[in-house]
Amino acid sequence: MVMAELIHSLSYEGQLQNRVQGDVLVPGNEAYETARKAWNLNVDQYPACILVAESARDIAEGVQYARDMGLGVAVQSTGHGITLEANDCLLITTSKLNEVEINEVQQTAWVGAGVLWADVLTKAQTLGLAPLLGSSSAVGAVGYTLGGGMGWLARKHGLSADSALEFEVVTADGRLIFTNETENSDLYWVLRGGGGSFAIVTSMKIKLYPITEVYGGTIIYPAADAKEVIKFYREWIHWLPEDWTTSVAIMNFPPVPDLPPFLSGQSVVMINGCYSGEDLQAGMMMAQAWADWKQPIVNGFHKMPFTEIDSISNDPKDPSSAKSSGAWLKGLTDEAIDTLVKNTVGSPIMKFEIRYAGGAVSRTHNNAFGHRDSKHIMQMLIITPTAEALTKAEADIANFKQVMSPHLTGGVYMNFLEGKESRQETHNGFLTEKYNRLMTLKAKYDPENIFRFGFNIPPKR
Ligand SMILES: Cc1cc2nc3c(=O)[nH]c(=O)nc-3n(C[C@H](O)[C@H](O)[C@H](O)COP(=O)(O)OP(=O)(O)OC[C@H]3O[C@@H](n4cnc5c(N)ncnc54)[C@H](O)[C@@H]3O)c2cc1C
């Protein structure tokens, strides 16, 4: 061994590099600068070391190495949902574990830890099957599922977590194990809604559903009609079947040239919906209620192949600087509608959306997800191009939540929180009994809290 190689093999990263196939990156290396980035550009993290894992075995080696070195372990697929920046730890990135294997007969898929929903969607649709992805297929399938996962098929087929059948994981002591209904079933309970602070998922098996075409899209009214639109929405969803998953949103568009003039710099109210029943004609007739009630500025509901499901929310795909937050509402009372319209139309909140849960989301499942009885989940998004804008956005969101507090249950949906707020509010993501069980299981599976960068669940002492 030449001297340079010898020195490298004794160095911090060299010791791990000798044990894994994937690259080990440390500060000062150009690849480290790329790998430490997250989809959310607000994130500015400096791990002690990054392992770009190429296999489940790499992850197990990485965890064992981190334990030996006394380092915490963070895991990142896309960086859409960072709760605590991965500073001074080992960051394991999973983007190279990107295999999707579909079993057409069973209608299931095994997906690697770094798989994006887009990968599952494309592959499954060629066989006439659909996964329970969310509003953006650029989100990671595993991270989304660990937090619950509420998408455009939620009222019909439930959360993505409810359709997760099995996980392969690396535990905090570096063992590679399976969890399902019969094997390590308490950990299986946790991973469906309780987040990624208990083990690193290397792959998961999920159910798929035979859906190739849906009816839906977006209907737009002027913001001046917001109160009436939301009140009519309240009546409309009351009689819709579970084949429909819908939301109502107030958008305050920035003045940008890529938008059409009727949206650029304007506030509008939008109805978003997806009908996945067998007879799309029936969905079309139910949506006709809107045009019969009042002519919208745009009626964008139409039949679409399921491959185009992203077009309903039209979320940004490219990395963005944004602050997101949310909370469960007690209901859509007249008072709640008055308060939210007064405080969102023309406000700094660019997107304010209320999704209607209920249906299959409300049905009991033996897993960690909390708040199944709540029906209306609100989500806010503010664009934050600078650190000052992020500080202001945090204050704007806190103020808005304060004003809305008489109408909130006190519960949150963990997937809609990130950053500091997620850390502070984790216990409100679960009902007390579930949070207590999560802390007990944290003590069993990760007593030293080496996976401390996800949901904030301390081990019970
Ligand atoms: C544009 C956009 C649209 C969204 N739409 C929806 C939606 O419709 N419905 C919904 O429910 N949510 C939605 N979300 C929220 C999203 O589900 C969460 O942010 C989710 O955590 C993202 O997962 P990720 O793997 O892409 O992100 P990452 O930031 O890479 O991961 C987030 C966290 O998940 C955990 N994690 C990821 N991979 C693993 C693993 N292999 N093992 C253990 N833990 C792991 C870690 O704690 C990590 O910090 C959206 C978010 C954005 C930004």
The ligand as an ORCA input file, in Angstrom:
! r2SCAN-3c Opt
* xyz 0 1
  C     -44.119     19.421     -3.008
  C     -44.558     18.492     -1.884
  C     -45.742     17.784     -2.007
  C     -46.158     16.928     -0.980
  N     -47.361     16.278     -1.100
  C     -47.779     15.477     -0.092
  C     -49.036     14.816     -0.157
  O     -49.798     14.966     -1.116
  N     -49.410     14.026      0.866
  C     -48.592     13.800      1.955
  O     -48.966     13.027      2.833
  N     -47.397     14.416      2.043
  C     -46.989     15.258      1.067
  N     -45.785     15.909      1.170
  C     -44.961     15.700      2.371
  C     -43.992     14.539      2.175
  O     -44.707     13.331      2.183
  C     -42.962     14.517      3.312
  O     -42.202     15.696      3.239
  C     -42.044     13.304      3.234
  O     -41.326     13.199      4.446
  C     -41.077     13.382      2.079
  O     -40.336     12.210      1.998
  P     -38.961     12.190      1.141
  O     -38.342     10.880      1.353
  O     -39.256     12.666     -0.226
  O     -38.135     13.343      1.856
  P     -36.800     13.279      2.738
  O     -36.624     14.695      3.200
  O     -35.695     12.656      2.025
  O     -37.200     12.383      3.962
  C     -38.040     12.913      4.961
  C     -37.840     12.147      6.241
  O     -38.352     10.842      6.070
  C     -37.561      9.920      6.788
  N     -37.017      8.945      5.841
  C     -36.851      9.057      4.500
  N     -36.366      7.903      3.998
  C     -36.223      7.064      5.031
  C     -35.774      5.719      5.173
  N     -35.365      5.009      4.124
  N     -35.770      5.148      6.408
  C     -36.172      5.841      7.500
  N     -36.606      7.117      7.423
  C     -36.635      7.722      6.208
  C     -36.447     10.680      7.465
  O     -36.829     10.993      8.785
  C     -36.374     11.949      6.643
  O     -35.920     13.042      7.392
  C     -45.353     16.782      0.178
  C     -44.167     17.510      0.315
  C     -43.778     18.372     -0.701
  C     -42.528     19.191     -0.507
*
